[in-house]
Structures are given as structure tokens and as C-alpha cells.
């Protein structure tokens, strides 16, 4: 994990937030390549949901919602973690994680393990961030930064049903920010207080809930594998009864073998009719579906695949990170290279255009190639430093194709394409190059990285 954190900072993917002020706990800022990578993750999710299916519509609900939403959802009463305070060291710990946490005074021990530790009784701490709507704090209504995007979908059930002219099964999907005042955030962007979720609520006739639950388990695991995650690094794990959220009658997690061990990447829950029933009761509105063909009226059940965009980005980074000894290009001597073997569809930059030397018409031709490519793919013109150094830089940000312009290029209008993974080089004509790069980016891809 340390190597990935260091690479992310060095290469402009992810920085600790507010660093010049000493940082603020577990929040991160995304730099240029991080923005591109995370956008690609989100775009792939949208592609799988919207472009490749007919039964899903998009929504983007407000972060600030009516406070009653969180009463109805159960978050106000139940979205809590049990906490204990240590009166000796002044630190606060999750009561159910004591065995994994270091003591505030003696980090080799756990809280409560030394004679000095003086822990209070556990008490519930709500994870929602509170704020006020309106200019005057006292008279403003208390509002909450949403802890999940899902409720914004449930409260729009009627709107979506009316405009989309769909009948169950149909789904609303949303990608947006959520906020949780996590007590023990950490492990880089794995658990943060501000994060993006990619959630969808699939509304189904009650009798079809189990069938769709199983459909989405398989579908979501497939999505990660199609985007290059090694299947051996993924598994599905069903929640035990005592782990289930208050709304869930069955949940399975897609887990990834992170450097911290097997951990949740995405949760897929059978939420039954809990949410629509609660919001109907609290709002006084009918939230149900009338099937004209059968004359049946029912509250749809909900299957929810809920993923984290940041956590998925971390999994793709971890799975892509590789180191190998290679011949130094140009000299032949051994050299360690770090490479991000990202699926080309996820790679922040698809093609780097590199003039071999900064003279003899090469920069001009390289610029021409860059101009031709940038209309179709994210490409980058790079003329800074020795060619070997430029290759290494693009290996580290995961650029799948480096296109080198040399003196032959100015004579016969060809370029050398260097493949990031195999390091093989081939000559291609500039004519039709953009179409060829697009074809290669979208071709099926499997990582060469070994377990
Ligand atoms: N609507 C259901 C729901 O929110 P969840 O399991 O709490 O379920 C879904 O969250 C996903 O959101 C998780 O699998 C994870 O990928 C991501 N997520 C949750 N809390 C997070 C946090 N503090 N930091 C980063 N990602 C988080």
C-alpha cells in the first residue's frame, strides 16, 4: 500500500487533502491522472448500466435532503458505531474494533490491554455529518450530508416511474458523493469521510427478488473481471445474519484481496420493500406500482448493488501495480521498472506521442499526430527528457501505447508503437492511427501480471 500511496503522490493521481496545513484526517484530493482514472471507472460503470441495458435510468439527486428522509430510512436512529473513550490517552475507539486498533499510549498493545487504559462504556455515535439549512443557525432546520446516495433514488421513485414509462423490473442509478463521519477511516482511499458511490436500486416484483439478487451478484463480479481485475483476487461473501444492515434481508459483498486482506469492494443487498414502505409511511404518498395487465397493486422489492468509486479505483490501482526487471531501452542493461497494468479503457492516458529528438521536424510531426488522436482518445504530447525516462513515466501512469516519432517518421509518415505490457515495438502508418488506437483500447484485455 505504501508503494501505491507514494506512486499516486509522485505521479499526480492522489494527494492528501489540505497538506500545506498539515492535512485533515482521511480526506484526499485527486490530481490530473487520478481525475482521469476515476472518471474512467465511473464512465465504465455508467456504460454497463445505461448503454448496455434498457432497464436502467440515471438520476442525480441533491446531497441535502429533507431531514425526514433520514428518519424514514432509519439512519437517524440506527446509523451508528459503538464508541469508547480512553480517559488516560484521550483517544476514542470503535468498541467492536478494539482487537485491531493500537493503544494510544502503547501502540504494540490494544486499547484496554494495559493497566493504564481506562475505557468508558460503549455509546452509540451517529456517522452522519450535521449542518443547518438557512442563514441563521438557531432557526435553521437541521440537515445532514447524505451518508448514501440510495435514499435520493427511493424518494424519486414516483417521478422516475411516471416519466420513464417503465414497469418493474427497472432501476435508477446514481453516481455521486456521500459523507460519513467514520471513526476509524484509513488505508488511503479505502475508507474516507467523503467518497463517491455508484449505486443503483433495482425495483422488482416481490416474487422475482431472489432471481435478480443472484443476477446482480454475477453481473457485478463480471464487471470487475472484464476491466482487468484478476479473478483469483475477487470473491463473493454472504453476510452472516448479525452483519446485515437494518434494511437488508440478504447481502453479499464482492471482496477484493487488498494489501490489508480480503475487504469489501461492493455490497449487493436485497432490501425487500423496506425503503419504499418507510418513505410511503413518513411522506403520506403512495409508493407502489399498479400492474394494469393483472390488476395487481404492489410495493416493489429492491435489489441494490452499491459500489464505491474511490474503493474501486484503489482496487484497480492495486491490481495494476507491478514491478519487473527489464533491459534498459537503448542500453540493454538491467533496470527495475514500475508499471501500472491498467485495462486500456481505464488508463488515464491512452497514447503518449513522443518525438525522439526536439529537432528535424519531429516535434511538428508529433504535434500533428497528437492533434489527430486527441479527438478520439486522451492523448499526451511529451518531449521532456530522454526517451527511456519518458517511457518509464508513462509506464508509471499506465499509458498503454507510446508512439515515438523518429527520423524515419518524417520520411515515410510512420510511428513506432511501444506496447506498455509486452514492450514490443511495431511500426504503424500515421494514416488511420487514431482508429487503430481506439480499436486496441476497446479490444478484450487480460493482465499479464502474475499472482
Ligand atoms: N446504500 C448501501 C450502502 O451505502 P455500504 O456498504 O455502506 O452500502 C457501499 O456502501 C459501498 O460504498 C461500499 O462497498 C464501499 O465501496 C463504498 N464505501 C462505503 N463507505 C465508504 C467510505 N467510508 N470510504 C470509501 N468508500 C466507502
Boltz pocket constraint, residues with backbone or C-beta under 6 A from the ligand:
constraints:
  - pocket:
      binder: B
      contacts: [[A, 147], [A, 148], [A, 149], [A, 150], [A, 180], [A, 182], [A, 189], [A, 190], [A, 191], [A, 192], [A, 193], [A, 194], [A, 195], [A, 196], [A, 197], [A, 199], [A, 264], [A, 265], [A, 266], [A, 267], [A, 304], [A, 306], [A, 307], [A, 308], [A, 309], [A, 310], [A, 311], [A, 312]]
      max_distance: 6.0
